[in-house]
Amino acid sequence: MKKHNFSAGPSILSRIALENSAKAILDLNGIGLSLLEISHRSKEFQAILDETVALFNELLNIPEGYKVIFLGGGASLQFCMIPYNFLNKKAAYLETGVWAQKAIKEAKFFGEVNVVASSADKNFCYIPSGYSIPADADYFHITTNNTIYGSEIHEDMNCPVPLIADMSSDILSRPVDVSKYALIYGGAQKNLGPAGVTFVIIREDMLGKVERKIPTMLSYATHLKEPSLYNTPPVFAIYTCLETLRWIKSLGGVKAVETMNKKKANLLYDTIDNSKMFEGTVAKEDRSLMNICFVMKEQYKDKEDAFMELSKTKGMIGIKGHRSVGGFRASTYNALPIESVQVLVDAIHEFESIHA
Ligand SMILES: *Cc1c(COP(=O)(O)O)cnc(C)c1O
């Protein structure tokens, strides 16, 4: 049966990226060797790295003065590297979910953390607004898309101090004004590639911000000096990212992808909003285009298991909500085709025709 992969992460990748990555494992560009058995310092891998960086720059329209690097350790290691490299006295954080909380936890090892606002009071079902960012903060950290709760910051904000964003789950889902950010990072495994590689877009003037000694591998300076090649980078994961970037370009770039993402999200949100049995969990203006969370209305709560069963018979994977939210979460990342969203929408209608 055809599978419809709504997993939150690791998640669906485009078929073409998977096929080309599989080919590269057996024979990279006809050189008679696998991508996995060549030196990361070979001209073949250097060409892969160069093209990956070039496509990142092109697709996100990254201005001069920034570098794109690929590291290990996941987004979670960035939670630590960011304060290690940039926090002198005080940093500001926006608390919009568990990932933000984990970033806050690491920052506290290095200095004072000012949580400027939080949506913890309502289980992170909205994005706080109307807060002020202290002018003496070393930086302000946000999570643009809250993968677990399905809330998203849709605009690139003006920020009086360096703005740092965890874009693990919405990178390349929409155009971003990179010039508003000092650093953007994320694990690749949500919307870009396989697990094992972390992308970092860093403004070069962010180096040298703190006096403390930083261990070599945890210093951004190390990884900018020998871009992504201080040690052996995750070569296969980078290659699959490259194939994803090529695919995004072939679709017409990030703007075209955003149009498709809006179409998919609107189709599902409209269905939920007009549903007798289901309802969304996030404030409408803050709803994510990437992770769509919904539950059964109070009087139908006992039907959630039955809907999970129906979804399985339709080939749907990964729509169970995160345990901290419950209900359902459909992740509609770039590579998820609208046909899969339609299968979910049809299942909702079918279910209501029986139970509502
Ligand atoms: C998944 C996720 C993370 C954690 O990423 P790892 O690469 O597993 O460390 C961090 N932030 C957000 C927003 C995520 O969705």
The ligand as an SDF file (V2000), in Angstrom:
LIG
                    3D

 15 15  0  0  0  0  0  0  0  0999 V2000
   13.9010   18.3110   16.3650 C   0  0  0  0  0  0  0  0  0  0  0  0
   14.2040   19.6590   16.8550 C   0  0  0  0  0  0  0  0  0  0  0  0
   15.3490   19.9300   17.6170 C   0  0  0  0  0  0  0  0  0  0  0  0
   16.3220   18.8440   18.0390 C   0  0  0  0  0  0  0  0  0  0  0  0
   17.1490   18.5290   16.9920 O   0  0  0  0  0  0  0  0  0  0  0  0
   18.3260   17.4620   17.1680 P   0  0  0  0  0  0  0  0  0  0  0  0
   19.0040   17.5700   15.8350 O   0  0  0  0  0  0  0  0  0  0  0  0
   17.7100   16.1370   17.4280 O   0  0  0  0  0  0  0  0  0  0  0  0
   19.1990   17.9080   18.2780 O   0  0  0  0  0  0  0  0  0  0  0  0
   15.5860   21.2250   17.9970 C   0  0  0  0  0  0  0  0  0  0  0  0
   14.7420   22.2140   17.6730 N   0  0  0  0  0  0  0  0  0  0  0  0
   13.6310   21.9930   16.9500 C   0  0  0  0  0  0  0  0  0  0  0  0
   12.7340   23.1370   16.6050 C   0  0  0  0  0  0  0  0  0  0  0  0
   13.3260   20.7100   16.5240 C   0  0  0  0  0  0  0  0  0  0  0  0
   12.2220   20.4800   15.7920 O   0  0  0  0  0  0  0  0  0  0  0  0
  1  2  1  0
  2  3  1  0
  2 14  2  0
  3  4  1  0
  3 10  2  0
  4  5  1  0
  5  6  1  0
  6  7  2  0
  6  8  1  0
  6  9  1  0
 10 11  1  0
 11 12  2  0
 12 13  1  0
 12 14  1  0
 14 15  1  0
M  END
$$$$
